[in-house]
């Protein structure tokens, strides 16, 4: 099968080139369609390549020494790369289709359209890179193209420029950290290709290994939106055009996870327990903090962006737990935790792409992202509302949604992990379970808010009242994603082989563990996703989940209840009636609960964490201080980490910059003096050291 | 196993459906007697349901599919849970799927769809009820999952029949600190999940205090009957789950047909006793202020955390 990888990747690259040329040189009328079809082709080719790599066989690799001076380009696609490549491809294809219809707002401009296929291609190629230089090159190409796409609407909105600056600065700080980490690693390991790193990892002294891990994880975790390095994500993802938001939130963040797994497990070959404790803690904090911010958000795309932060947090909990278990020698358990994390990556990609596309449909139809001004869309945009509901069901981690399967697997691995000896696991794992559970509860509240306030009830504004359903090509793209969500929810077993191959590619099931994590039923330990569901067999735990069974049972029960009520009632026909509302008469649309009021009780409960800013401004009349003329009330819930952590640093940097201005006051004499003293200083240093 | 197991599942679902209104009637009767009233009789909830089913079904203007589907889904999720939880027998054909996490998330699904229905009405009360209910759910979830973890560590599985069978065969385990702490934590969140005092008052219609009732204000006729039945079944199933987990004696673990009637009778007796005790206790409780509820739930969360710690550091005796 892996023979297919090379041609498919070549096709993807070629199509990306064709798409870029089409975007740059065709008329605006046909541009979105041409670029969309080419990008969808890139996605399909990537999916093919990824699936071919997952299909077994030896890893595909290629070396193109002439493409890059000095180092050349090295590509290898093993099962782990294949999984991430397949996910990227599966997201890119339907989202590109959706993008054909998602025009206007400056999205169909020449530059934006030309960059889109290139960005799509980098999403596929980053996991294929197998040398430090090729990886960094593709990684930076991905960052720059996505930055250009974020900036697509910079002319119409100032917030886009602000988001662009945040993203540009943070992604390049991440690049610097990554560059230092990988350069240090390559220098000590004696080679810059991944096989050389893998072979030389054992010789690297522990302090250097830890430095490499911490720097690389900081860079990758920032890309995945992990608290406290998340500040760019809830700004950049919502400000990008919606199909780009979908690509960034469903495919690009995954590559941060890929980096953590590739460097931490594969290249460094695992490490001491504290590495993974740090990772697990960061994941748990992001899961809770991200979801809490999402629960407070009223901007629907910002809500989804914070939810991305939460879901990547869950994935990092899984990866951190896997590392901890591997450090304790529990290889089957580590493989289970990592498989749960990877499955959650797949599930999150499916439902988040769908949710961003549906939010984009709403934005396109109404021009509004604020939930407080939406409502009543289920009557005006029924298909979009239904598709958003499918995505939301996946995101709330309740059966029969697709997110439930992976969260269940993650919880099972943590529950079982309590059996691993050591106080660290006894203290951290229950807290991790609590973090997952709290984020799941908050997710339920958040998506009830998004669906219930955004799509149900009556319109809260004129824009929502005049909304129209999106064109068929957008609905088709979303429909494909929804079909993916449903398939993942009902038959997760189809991923069985791919997941275990991907986990095996990380080298987790080392020589002392069983060779095949999804081993036959006779083996004493293992886990398997079968067509019926998920079976876990480990020495202390055996349990099964059958999502298909649960869904069928629910459907049968609904039918039974509906039939029984129909038989028992004497009035088969329903009649319409006015809303009762406790006898208060027909309530107006302004009397409905808004997203802000919906989240108010939760905001009160988490007051100490969120620290909302409240401003009450009472203006008395001129005659008397006791007669009030006007009251203004304002409440903002700023991202507290951003305010407490980033603002002081930014203020200090701005202060240094401002005071440095005094050095250059325009006097030529002074500049000559600087030059002279600099020269003297250099000479002195040379005289002393020589 | 198959024939007896199938009969066990069917009978326990039937007992839950038929008995849930009776349990509510019993609880109301106990409360009435303790307050010096005559009470309407144990069968009154059934008579209410019959009356509601005979009325004309109504679709309020401006509501959508979520409002229509919610009663069906609420009852359907509870029916599936009633089939999964080993109330009478652990040797049932659905034993492999009866995962504790599936059970609690299915119950949460019922709550979520009801909250969506509350928002779907577009009234101030519907939104208020939905908002409060989801706040409580978000805070209840960690406690439930931690209790689940604490209970599944000794049994080595989150599979519910396995946990219950483990309790039947090793009763000493039930008196362990972990089990007791998890029991108290689960009892508190059961009160919150079923909308009982002191978290919510099931018999109030005062806007300042309503949670569950505010969400369902617009329902009438057969839809209201389904919602009432669903809520009653949830209470029964959750009390049944508590008895199965913490006083599992009498639950059939084998395939002998003779054990089944005894198990069902014991189940009915245990749940009735627990319900009567709860009703008696509620007479002496006042409803908590809404913003004091998180403190209660935080307390139960702490107990659940201690339960997990205890199950790790004091592994049985």
Interface residues (C-beta under 8 A of the other chain):
Chain A: X295 X375 X376 X378 X379 X396 X397 X398 X399 X404 X408 X411 X412 X414 X415 X418 X419 X426 X430 X431 X433 X434 X436 X437 X438 X440 X441 X442 X444 X445 X448 X449 X451 X452 X453 X456 X457 X458 X533 X540 X541 X542 X543 X544 X545 X546 X549 X550 X553 X554 X557 X558 X560 X561 X562 X565 X568 X569 X570 X571 X573 X574 X575 X576 X577 X578 X579 X580 X581 X582 X587 X589 X591 X592 X593 X597 X598 X599 X600 X601 X602 X604 X605
Chain B: X53 X54 X55 X56 X57 X58 X59 X60 X61 X62 X63 X64 X65 X66 X72 X73 X75 X76 X77 X79 X80 X83 X96 X97 X99 X101 X102 X105 X106 X108 X109 X112 X115 X116 X118 X119 X120 X121 X122 X123 X124 X125 X126 X127 X128 X130 X131 X132 X134 X135 X137 X138 X139 X140 X141 X142 X144 X145 X146 X149 X152 X153 X156 X157 X158 X159 X162 X205 X207 X217 X218 X221 X222 X225 X226 X290 X291 X294 X301 X305 X308 X309 X311 X312 X313
